[in-house]
Amino acid sequence: MKKLRPIMFVGTGSDVGKSIINAAFCRIFLQDGYRPAPFKAQNMSLNSYATPDGLEIGRAQAMQAEASGISCRVEMNPVLLKPTSNTQSQVVLNGKPIGVKSASEYFMDTDRDALFHEAFSSFRKLAAEYNPVVVEGAGSISEINLWEKDITNMRVALEARAATYLIADIDRGGVFGSVYGTLKLLPQEQLDLIEGIIINKFRGDINLFTRGRQQLEELTGKPVIGIIPHFRDIYIEQEDSVVLEQNQRSATSGKINVAVVLLPHMSNFTDFNSLHHIPEVHLYYTHRARELEKADIILLPGSKNTIADLEFIRSQQMDTIIQEAHRQGKPVYGVCGGYQMMGQRVCDPHHVEGDVDEVNGLGLLPVSTILTREKKTEQVAFRYLTFETLCSGYEIHMGQTVSPYENPLCTMETGSDGYFLNAKTWGSYIHGIFDNPVVVQHILEQVQPGIQVDFNYKAFKEKEFDRLAELVRASVDMEQVYSTLEREVIIEDKG
């Protein structure tokens, strides 16, 4: 199999579809007999994932690894920023947290060259083992005020000699200005790496854009190599919480209403994605007490700031709704930070999350949590309650939760997890617990006895990757793409 250049997808802005298109090409290359791997030098997200060796990366790169048919590794996302507030983020380097920094501290005080070389060493490891490396940029490549600090966009493209494609979202409007302006701002050596333009999220008859395509090519001198239709019938896990806006709906009649408490610092919202695809379930996210009150099942998600989100729950009067639902016998379950909130108290003696030393929890479980500086990050195999089925998930948390009573929810070879009060009230540290059919079957039975859940989430995702690849392959000039990947590029050193 011929060795290909790396391919890179950059954007005119955020949320133009880079992660999804990256995943599509990972699956296309896999189908065509190559051995691709994803790479994103720096990611910012509260949705993260544990690698098999217990390191932490962005969820998007884990999803892209799935599309590539391989296990995820820390080299796929060496720098991860996890916002803890509007101005600060936890910095995760090579899978381990190295501290909390403000935006100004991170961009102005860190040694950008050292950080870039650290990140790019991960790229080199992947490039030595995989073919091709499928690189994703971040946000917009035309933020000229950030160019000197760039470690994830065109600096990566230059160093990797990557065949680079600019993605623009036509659905948001202004596609001519965004593409033309983006390319006009690039220095010549960066512009030379741009092999073409991909128009994403096109609605309607693509033939109506024929003249627009020609005009864009005339304006920029770059070929429009693909126009990808806007789709809603293909499901791919997304990392950005902007997708939650589509699911902030109300309860509905005729289905089991499952409400996820929408938190300001909610992390790993993908924990609940499998429930969305069960026909008998209506899944929605809400921070409104009235809408939460209508739920048949309430789920408390993970949080990057448990104490602040507990205070938010109280400020919205959702605490009384949750407690009353529990008294009425409605199922209430918590994952990670949500599990911590369900306890008697959350203590932060080391001020990991802020200046507050201790807050009362919701009082649903006889457990207490002490937040710690050390983060536990690992994939786990477990058995849920007394069921024999071997389940899988992963843990990412900073905190120890203890109880005077011994009643774990899950058991592993190395110990136990969570607390089981009864079939309608429990908490767990395991992300992805609801990806396991035996767990979903059990919680839904508490509302609808006799329900039969026949849904394999992993197999479903595999089919969706193939459907995505089929759509993109049909929409993009793959012959042109392969021609650029097979061509060697020499960039003159102007330094």
N, C-alpha and C positions, 0 to 999 in steps of 0.2 A: 504494500500500500504506500503510495507516494506521500512524502512528508509535505504538509501544507503549512503555509504561513499562519500565524494567529489571525483571527478575525475579531474585530471590535465593533461594538454598537454603542454609539454616543447619541446624545439627544439635543434638540433645540430647547428643551426644558425638562422639568420633572414630570413624572407620570405620563410620559408619551408612549410608554409600552416597551421600554428597553428590556426589562426583566423577562417579559413574556416572549418577546422575539428572540432573546438569547436562548431561552429554553427550547423554542421551536427549532432553532438551528442546531442545538445540542442533539435533539432527537433526530433531525434530518441526517446529520453526520453519522450518528449511530446506525441509522437504517441503511446508509450507504456504505457501511463496512469500516468506517473509521472508529477511532477511540477518543472521543472528545472529552474535554473537562472544562468546567466554567471557572472564571476568575473575575473578582472585583476587588481592587486594591483596598478601597475604603468604602464602607457602607454605614449608613445611619438608620437604625431601626430598633424598635422594641420587640420585634419578632425575631427571635434567635433560635438556634438549634444546637444540640450537642453532637459532636462527632463521635465515632466509635471509640476513640482514645480519650474521650472526656474533655474535649476542648470546645470552645463556643464560636460559632460563626453566624452570619445573617441567614435567616430562613430562606431568602431567595436563592442563595447559592446552594443550599441543601436541596431545594426543589429542582434547580438546574442539574445538580448531580443525579437526581432521580431520572430526569429526562435523558441524561447521558448513560444511564444504566450502570452507574458506579456508586460506591459509598462516598459520602462527603468527607472532606479533609480540611484542616485548618488553613492550608495554603490557598484554598479557594477564596478566602476572605480574611486576609491577615490583619486588617484594621477594622474594628467594629465600634461605632459610637452608639451608646444607648442613652437617650435623653432621660435625665432624672427630674428635670424641671424645664421651664422655658429658656433658661440660660445656661444650664450645665448638663454635661453628659459623662457617663462612665466610659472610659476608654479601655477597650479590650484589644490587646496586642498579641498576635499569635495565639489567640484562644484563651488568654488569661487577662483578668482586669489589672490595670496598672495604676488606677486612680480615677478621680473625678475632676474634670476641668471645665471651666467656662469656655464659651466659644472663643473669646479673645485670647485666653491662655493657650488653648489648643492651637489656634492658627498663628498666633504671634510669638509664643514662647517656646514651642517645640521646635526641634531641629528638623526642618522639613526635608533636607537632603538625607539625613540619617534615617528618617521615617520612610522616605521613598525607597531607599536602597534596601531597607529591611523588608518592605512590602514586595519589592520587585524580586528579591531572592526567592520568595514563594512562587512567583510566576516562573522563574527559571526551573525550579523543581518540577512544576507541572509540565512545562514545555519539554523537559527531558523524558517524560513518561507518557504523555498524551499527545494526540494528533487529531485535530488541531485544538489549541486552547481557545475558548470562546469567551472573549473579554467583554465586560459590561462597564460602561462609564457611569457617572453619577450626575444627576441634575442636568444643567446646561453647560455646554463647552464654551459659551460666549460670555461667561462672567469674567470680564477682563480684570476686575478688581481682585480676583482670586487666583489669577494665573501663576503668580509668584509662589503661591502656597499649594499649587496643584500637585497631588500625588496619585490621582485616580483617573484623570481624563487624558488629554492629548500628550501629557508627559509620558504616560504609559504607552500610548500608541507609538510615539517616537522611539522609545527604548525597545519596544517589542517588534518594531517594523511591521505593525499590524495593518492588514487591509481593513480600513475603517469605513463604516457606513453611518450616515447621519439619519436619525429617525425623527420625523415630525408628526404631530398629532393634528390631522386636518379637522377633527371634530370640534376642537376648541376655537377654530377660526384663526385667521391671520397666517396661514401656512406659507404664503409667498414671502411675507416680510420676515417671518421667523427663520426660514431656511436661508433666504438671501442675506439677511443681516448676520446670521451666525457664520456663514462662510466668508463674508466680506471682512469680518473681524479677525479671522485666523491669519497668523503669519504664514508665509509661503511654504515653509517646510512642513507645517501642519496641514495646510490645504492640500499639498501634494499627496498626503496619505488618504484623503477622502476619496474613496473609490466610487461612491454613489449615494443616492438618496432613497430612503424608504418612506413612503407616505402611509401612515397608520390610521386605523379607525375611520375608514371611508364609508359613508352611508350612501345608499342609492346605486344608480347605474354608473359603473366605473367608466363606461364609454363617454359619458358626459364630461369627463376630466381629460380627454385626449388633448385638447388645445392647451389646457392648463399645464399638463405634463410637458408639452413642447416648450411652453413659455418658461417654465421653471428650469428646464435644461438649457435654454438659450441664455437666461439670466445668469446662471451659475457656472455653466460649462461642465456640469457634472450630470451623469445619467440618472434618471429616476428608474431604479432597477426593480421596484416593486410598489404596488398599491394594495395594501392589505385591508380587507373589508372589516368594518366594525362587527363584532360578534358578541353574543351573550349566551349562546347555546353550547359553548365549549368551556369546561371548567378547569382552570389552572389556579393553584393556590397563589395568592398574592400577598406580598409582604407589607405594602403600605396600608395603613389603617384607613386611608381615604375610601377604600372599598366598603367600609362599614356604613358609610353614608347611604348606600343602596339598601341596607338591611335595618335601618332605623324605622321600622314599621310597627304597627299596632298588632295586638292579638287578633285572631280571626276565629270564626266559628267552624266547627266540624273537624278540627285537628287538635293534636296535643300542642298547646302553646308553650314553647320553651323560651324563656327570656334570659338573655345574658346582660348582666348589669354593666352598662357602658361607663367606664372609668376614664378619667383624664390621663392616667399613666398606665392604661391597660397594656399588657404585653401578651404575646403569643395568642392572639385572637383566633389563630388557625386551629386551636384546640377544639373548636366547636364546628368546624367545617363539615365533618361527616354527617352531623345531624341535619344539615341543610338539605341533604339529598335523600332523606327518608320520607316517603310519600305521606305518612301519617303525621309528620311533624311540621309545625310552623315555627321556625327559628327567627327570633328578632332581638335586636340590641336596643336598650333604652336606659336613659337616666331620669325618666319621668316616673314619679311614684304611682300615678294613676295607671300607667301602662304596665308597670311591674305587678301591680295588684291583680291584673287580669291573667297572669301567667299560671299555667298548671305546674310548671317546674321552673325554679329559679337557679341560675348558675352564676357563681361569683368567680370571675376570671383572675388570671395572674396580674400582678402589678409591679411596676418598677419603683413605686413609692407607696408602700402599703399604708403607712400612717396618713399621708396626705389624702390618699383615696378613701380611707375610712372616714376622714373628716368631710370629704365631699359627699359620701353616702349620707352622712348625718345632715349635712346642709340641705340636701334634697328631700329629706324625710323618707328616704328609702330604707333606713334602718328599721323604722317601725313597721313598714310593709313586710320586710323580710322576716322580722321576728313574729309578726302576726301570722304570716303564711306558715311558719314553722309550727306555731301553736295549733293551727287548724289542720295540721297533718299534711301540708303540701311538701313535696320533695324540694330540698335545698341542698345543693352540692357546691363545693369550692375546690379550685385548683390553685396550687402554689400560693400566691399572695391572697387569693380568695379563701383558701384553707386557713391561712393565718388570721384573716379577718373574722372567721367564724368562731374563733376561740374567745377566751376570757380577757386576754390582754396581749398587747404587742409592745415589747420593750426594745429600746434602741440605746443601750448604755454607751456605745461607741460613736453615736451620732452618725451612723452610716447613711441615713436618709435625711437628716436635718437636725434641728435643735431640740426637738421634742423627745423627752426621755421615755415616756410611756403613755399609751392610750388604751382605753377599754375597747375590747372587741365586741362583736355582736352577741356573744354569750350563748351560742348555739352548741358548741362543743366544749368538753372539759379539758381544754388544752391551752397552753400559753406559749408564746414565741419570743425568743431573744434573737434580734438581728445581729449578724456577725460580719466581720470583715472578709472572712473567707467565703468563696463561692463554690458550691457543689455543682459540678457539671458532668453528667454521665448518661449514657444510654442504659436502659434497664429492661430486663425480661422479668415478668412477674405473673403471679396468679391472683386474680381478683376474688376476694372472699374465699369460699370453699370450692369454686369452680375449677375444674381440671385444666381448662384451656390455658395455654401459655400465651400471655399477652406481651406487648412491647410498648415502650414509650421512652421518655427522657426527662431528666431532672436538671433544672437550672435555677438555683435559688441561693440566697444569702440569709440564713437563719436556721435556728434549731427549734423545733416545736416539741414540747414535752407534755406529759399528762401523768397524774397519779394512778391512772387506770391503764391497763394493757388491753387494747382492743383494735389492732391494726386493720386497715382496709385491704392492703395488698401484702403479699409475702414474696420475697426474692431469696436467692441463694445466700446473699450477703446480709440479709436482715429483713426489715419490714418497712411499710410506708403508710402514712396517713392515720386517720382515726375514723372508726365505724361506730356511730351512735345507734343507728338503725337503718333499715333499707331506704328510708326517706331523708336521712341526714348523715352526710359524711364529707370528709375533706381529704385531699391527696396532694402530694408534691409532684405527681407524675403528669407532665405535659403529654398530650396525645392519648390520654386514657380513654377518651371517647372515640378514638379511631378503632377500638376493639369491639366487635359485635356483641360479645358476651356482656360487656359493661352497658352498652346502649340498650340491649334487650332488657336487662335487669331494671334500669331506671325507668324505662317506658312502661314496664309491667306494673309499676307502682301507681300509674295513672290509668292504664288500659290493660287490665289483666287479660292474658291470652294473646296479646299482640305477638306477631312473629316478625322479627327483623331479619331480612334476607338481603344484606348489602355488604359487599366486600370493598372497602374504601381503597385499598391498595390496588386491586385489579381495576377498579373504576378509574383511578388516576392514570394508570398505564394506558388505558384506552383513550383517555382525553389527551395525553401527550401525542399519541399517534394521530388523533383527529386534528390537533393544532398543527402538527408537522405537515399533514396533508393540505390544510388550508394555506399555510405559508408557502409551501413548495409550489402550489398552483398559482400563487400571487406574485412570486418573485422570479426573476431571471436567474435561475440557479446555474446555468451554463456560464453566465457572466461572473457570478460569484466565484465559481471554481477556477475560472481563468485568472482572477486576481489572486487567489490563494496559491496558485501554482507558479506565480511569477515572483522572482526574487527582486527585492527592492533595496537599492543602495541610497542612503541619505548622506549628503555631503556634510561633513563636520565643519560647522562655521565658527567653532569656538577657537 
